[in-house]
Amino acid sequence: MVVGAPAPLGVAIVRALLATPGIEHVLGVGIETDAGLPEDPRVDYRAVDLTHPRALHDLVWGDAKDARIDTVVHCMQHRRGSDRGRRIHAQNVEATRGLVVACREHPTIARIVYRSFAEVYGSTHTTSDLLDEDAALDFGPTAPQWVRDRVEADLTVCAQLGGRVAIAVLRCAEVFAADTGSQLWDYLQSRVCFRPLGFDPMINVLSLDDAARAFAAAAACTATGVFNIPGADTLPLSRAIAASRRAGVPIPGPAMTPLYALRRWIAGFDFRYDLNLRRFHFGGVLDGTRARTELGYAPARHVAWP
């Protein structure tokens, strides 16, 4: 069962699962009525709002039980980092908690693969860090909701490690593609890109193909715990701007967020996206050793720059 199947990452995961030997049935789940999933007799789809406990219960103990689902891939997080509020928290955290709890005593579900994010790490240095799975998480009181929600959901799932259901938490580098929630992708849609003055953060981005391969590999094995999922592209932010043929303008870091917040009032610039630029103030690159050793995953596909 792929929760969040209509999103670009969900569609890519479904395609990767269908190409995996031994997969007999894929049940896609999402809020959208039109999922856009591959036409395959092994694929079914259910439109369900998992923020409603009754709907979540009926999905897990109804459709999933009837289909004898044994593995759940959960990647249904809200994709706009600038949005906030109870509804966003319910989708990011409460639905995740409800899903994991519902699976604990399920008669057929034996494995959960959860999509987490590299942004849960609390990298606060002025130089790039190589982050392994034991790196400190971001519990900063001033962190925006999109970070707090991701940390809380990650810890909610990790709290169930060691139980009856085998759990793999994939802390993924930023999936760099349209409509995936990538703030870097949205940032590079502007013709002029402001970047921190005196600091060129190192970024690592993940292609859709590699992300889907990682989830298919995690679903097919028995390894449990937390796994960093890096991408094949590691480069300074300035080079990403140049690769996208945008104009990069260095400005003082504290001025970046308020300047983008005023984008509608700045003539001559095309600021079409509501960005939270906190993620560009610090650098961090994921160490993928454990994923390579236990999942058999290593990044291989480069991203396509816009």
C-alpha positions as CSV (number, residue, x, y, z in Angstrom):
1,M,0.0,0.0,0.0
2,V,1.5,3.3,-1.1
3,V,0.1,6.2,0.9
4,G,0.5,9.4,-1.1
5,A,0.4,7.6,-4.4
6,P,-0.9,10.5,-6.6
7,A,2.1,12.8,-5.8
8,P,5.0,12.6,-8.3
9,L,7.1,10.6,-5.8
10,G,4.2,8.2,-5.1
11,V,3.7,7.6,-8.8
12,A,7.4,6.8,-9.2
13,I,7.3,4.4,-6.2
14,V,4.3,2.6,-7.6
15,R,6.2,2.2,-11.0
16,A,9.3,0.9,-9.2
17,L,7.2,-1.6,-7.2
18,L,5.5,-2.9,-10.3
19,A,8.9,-3.5,-11.8
20,T,10.0,-5.5,-8.7
21,P,9.7,-9.3,-9.0
22,G,7.1,-10.8,-6.6
23,I,4.8,-7.8,-6.3
24,E,1.3,-9.1,-6.7
25,H,-0.8,-6.1,-5.8
26,V,-0.3,-2.4,-5.2
27,L,-3.0,-0.4,-3.4
28,G,-2.5,3.4,-3.9
29,V,-4.0,5.8,-1.4
30,G,-4.4,9.6,-1.6
31,I,-6.7,12.5,-1.2
32,E,-7.1,13.2,-4.9
33,T,-9.9,11.6,-6.8
34,D,-7.7,11.2,-10.0
35,A,-4.5,9.4,-9.0
36,G,-2.8,9.2,-12.4
37,L,-1.3,5.8,-11.5
38,P,-0.1,3.3,-14.2
39,E,-2.8,1.3,-15.8
40,D,-2.0,-2.2,-14.6
41,P,-4.3,-4.9,-13.3
42,R,-2.2,-5.2,-10.2
43,V,-3.0,-1.6,-9.2
44,D,-6.0,-0.3,-7.3
45,Y,-6.6,3.1,-5.8
46,R,-8.6,4.5,-2.9
47,A,-9.3,8.2,-2.3
48,V,-9.1,8.6,1.5
49,D,-8.5,11.5,3.8
50,L,-6.3,10.0,6.5
51,T,-6.8,13.0,8.9
52,H,-10.2,11.5,9.7
53,P,-9.7,8.6,12.1
54,R,-12.7,6.6,10.9
55,A,-11.6,6.8,7.3
56,L,-8.1,5.7,8.3
57,H,-9.5,2.8,10.3
58,D,-11.7,1.7,7.4
59,L,-8.8,1.8,5.0
60,V,-6.4,-0.3,7.2
61,W,-9.0,-2.8,8.6
62,G,-11.1,-2.8,5.4
63,D,-9.4,-2.4,2.1
64,A,-5.9,-3.2,3.3
65,K,-7.0,-6.3,5.1
66,D,-9.2,-7.5,2.3
67,A,-6.2,-7.1,-0.1
68,R,-3.9,-8.8,2.3
69,I,-1.4,-5.9,2.2
70,D,1.8,-6.8,3.9
71,T,3.9,-3.6,3.4
72,V,2.9,0.0,3.8
73,V,5.0,2.8,2.1
74,H,4.0,6.2,3.7
75,C,5.0,9.3,1.8
76,M,1.9,11.5,2.1
77,Q,3.2,14.7,3.6
78,H,2.1,18.3,2.9
79,R,4.3,19.6,0.2
80,R,4.3,23.4,0.7
81,G,6.9,24.4,3.3
82,S,5.3,27.9,3.8
83,D,1.9,26.5,4.9
84,R,1.1,26.2,8.5
85,G,-1.7,25.5,10.9
86,R,-3.6,22.6,12.5
87,R,-4.7,21.1,9.2
88,I,-1.1,20.8,8.0
89,H,0.0,19.3,11.3
90,A,-2.9,16.8,11.1
91,Q,-1.7,15.6,7.7
92,N,2.0,15.5,8.6
93,V,1.9,14.2,12.1
94,E,-1.5,13.0,13.3
95,A,-2.3,10.9,10.2
96,T,1.2,9.4,10.4
97,R,0.7,8.5,14.1
98,G,-2.7,7.0,13.4
99,L,-1.5,4.9,10.5
100,V,1.4,3.4,12.4
101,V,-0.7,2.6,15.5
102,A,-3.4,1.0,13.2
103,C,-0.8,-1.2,11.7
104,R,0.7,-2.5,15.0
105,E,-1.9,-5.2,15.5
106,H,-2.9,-5.8,11.9
107,P,-3.1,-9.4,10.8
108,T,-1.3,-9.0,7.5
109,I,0.8,-5.8,7.6
110,A,4.3,-6.7,8.7
111,R,6.4,-3.8,7.4
112,I,6.3,0.0,7.2
113,V,8.6,2.2,5.1
114,Y,8.3,5.8,6.1
115,R,9.5,8.8,4.1
116,S,11.4,11.2,6.3
117,F,13.6,14.2,5.4
118,A,17.2,15.3,5.6
119,E,15.8,18.6,7.0
120,V,15.1,16.9,10.4
121,Y,18.8,17.2,11.1
122,G,20.0,20.2,13.1
123,S,23.0,21.4,11.1
124,T,24.0,24.7,12.5
125,H,27.6,25.1,11.4
126,T,28.9,27.5,8.8
127,T,30.6,24.7,6.9
128,S,29.0,21.7,5.4
129,D,28.5,18.6,7.6
130,L,28.5,15.0,6.6
131,L,25.5,13.7,8.5
132,D,25.0,10.1,9.5
133,E,21.9,8.6,11.1
134,D,23.2,9.5,14.6
135,A,23.4,13.2,13.9
136,A,21.4,15.5,16.2
137,L,17.9,16.5,15.1
138,D,16.5,20.0,14.9
139,F,14.6,20.8,18.1
140,G,15.2,24.6,17.8
141,P,12.2,26.5,19.3
142,T,12.3,29.0,16.4
143,A,12.2,26.3,13.7
144,P,9.3,26.8,11.2
145,Q,6.4,24.4,11.3
146,W,7.5,22.4,8.3
147,V,10.6,21.5,10.2
148,R,8.9,20.8,13.5
149,D,6.3,18.7,11.9
150,R,8.9,16.6,10.1
151,V,10.9,16.0,13.3
152,E,7.8,15.1,15.3
153,A,6.5,12.7,12.6
154,D,10.0,11.1,12.3
155,L,10.2,10.5,16.1
156,T,6.7,9.2,16.2
157,V,7.6,6.5,13.7
158,C,11.0,5.8,15.3
159,A,9.2,5.3,18.7
160,Q,7.7,2.1,17.2
161,L,11.0,0.6,16.2
162,G,11.4,-2.8,17.7
163,G,7.8,-3.7,17.7
164,R,5.9,-6.5,15.8
165,V,5.9,-4.4,12.6
166,A,9.3,-4.0,11.0
167,I,9.9,-0.3,10.3
168,A,12.4,1.5,8.0
169,V,12.6,5.2,8.2
170,L,14.2,6.8,5.0
171,R,15.6,10.2,5.7
172,C,15.7,11.4,2.1
173,A,17.7,14.2,0.6
174,E,15.6,16.8,-1.2
175,V,13.7,15.2,-4.1
176,F,14.4,17.7,-6.8
177,A,11.5,17.8,-9.2
178,A,8.3,19.8,-9.8
179,D,5.4,19.3,-7.4
180,T,7.4,17.3,-4.9
181,G,7.6,20.0,-2.2
182,S,11.2,20.8,-3.1
183,Q,12.0,24.3,-1.9
184,L,15.1,24.4,-4.0
185,W,13.1,23.6,-7.2
186,D,10.7,26.5,-6.3
187,Y,13.6,28.8,-5.5
188,L,15.1,28.2,-8.9
189,Q,11.9,29.2,-10.7
190,S,12.8,32.9,-10.2
191,R,14.9,34.6,-12.8
192,V,17.0,36.2,-10.0
193,C,18.0,34.0,-7.0
194,F,19.3,35.7,-3.8
195,R,21.8,33.6,-1.9
196,P,23.6,34.1,1.4
197,L,26.5,36.6,1.3
198,G,29.8,35.0,2.3
199,F,28.4,31.5,2.5
200,D,27.8,29.1,-0.3
201,P,25.9,26.1,1.2
202,M,26.6,22.7,-0.1
203,I,23.5,20.9,-1.2
204,N,22.7,17.3,-2.1
205,V,19.6,16.6,-4.2
206,L,17.8,13.4,-5.0
207,S,16.2,12.4,-8.4
208,L,12.8,10.9,-8.5
209,D,14.2,7.7,-10.0
210,D,16.7,7.2,-7.2
211,A,14.1,8.0,-4.5
212,A,11.7,5.4,-6.0
213,R,14.5,2.8,-6.1
214,A,15.3,3.5,-2.5
215,F,11.7,2.9,-1.4
216,A,11.4,-0.2,-3.5
217,A,14.6,-1.6,-2.1
218,A,13.5,-0.8,1.5
219,A,10.1,-2.5,0.8
220,A,11.7,-5.6,-0.5
221,C,14.2,-6.2,2.3
222,T,13.9,-6.9,6.1
223,A,16.3,-4.2,7.3
224,T,14.9,-1.9,10.0
225,G,15.9,1.4,11.5
226,V,16.9,4.8,10.1
227,F,18.6,5.1,6.7
228,N,19.9,8.2,5.0
229,I,19.1,8.4,1.3
230,P,21.4,10.8,-0.5
231,G,21.2,11.8,-4.1
232,A,23.8,11.7,-6.9
233,D,24.2,15.5,-7.1
234,T,26.3,17.4,-4.5
235,L,27.3,20.9,-5.3
236,P,27.3,24.5,-3.9
237,L,24.1,26.5,-4.2
238,S,25.9,28.9,-6.6
239,R,26.5,26.1,-9.0
240,A,22.9,25.0,-8.8
241,I,21.8,28.5,-9.7
242,A,24.3,28.6,-12.6
243,A,23.2,25.2,-13.9
244,S,19.6,26.5,-14.0
245,R,20.7,29.6,-15.9
246,R,19.5,32.0,-13.2
247,A,21.2,35.1,-11.9
248,G,22.6,34.6,-8.4
249,V,22.8,37.7,-6.2
250,P,24.6,37.4,-2.8
251,I,22.9,39.3,0.0
252,P,23.2,39.2,3.8
253,G,21.6,35.9,5.1
254,P,19.2,37.6,7.6
255,A,17.7,39.7,4.7
256,M,16.8,36.7,2.5
257,T,13.5,35.7,4.0
258,P,12.0,39.1,4.5
259,L,13.2,40.1,1.0
260,Y,11.4,37.1,-0.6
261,A,8.4,37.9,1.6
262,L,8.2,41.2,-0.2
263,R,8.6,39.8,-3.7
264,R,5.2,41.0,-4.9
265,W,6.3,44.6,-4.3
266,I,9.7,44.4,-5.9
267,A,9.4,45.4,-9.6
268,G,11.3,43.5,-12.2
269,F,11.6,40.2,-10.4
270,D,9.6,37.1,-10.9
271,F,8.9,35.8,-7.4
272,R,6.1,33.3,-7.9
273,Y,6.6,31.0,-4.9
274,D,6.2,31.5,-1.2
275,L,9.6,30.2,0.1
276,N,11.0,29.5,3.5
277,L,14.7,30.1,2.8
278,R,15.9,28.9,6.2
279,R,17.1,25.7,4.5
280,F,19.7,27.7,2.6
281,H,21.3,29.2,5.6
282,F,23.2,26.0,6.6
283,G,24.8,23.1,4.8
284,G,24.6,19.4,5.3
285,V,25.2,16.3,3.1
286,L,23.8,12.9,4.0
287,D,26.1,9.9,4.6
288,G,24.5,7.0,2.7
289,T,26.8,4.2,4.0
290,R,24.1,2.4,5.9
291,A,21.6,2.5,3.0
292,R,24.3,1.1,0.7
293,T,25.2,-1.7,3.0
294,E,21.8,-2.8,4.3
295,L,19.4,-1.7,1.6
296,G,21.6,-2.1,-1.4
297,Y,20.9,1.5,-2.4
298,A,23.4,3.9,-3.9
299,P,22.5,7.1,-5.9
300,A,22.9,6.7,-9.6
301,R,20.6,9.1,-11.5
302,H,21.4,12.8,-11.8
303,V,18.7,15.4,-11.5
304,A,17.4,17.5,-14.4
305,W,18.1,21.2,-13.7
306,P,15.1,23.5,-14.6
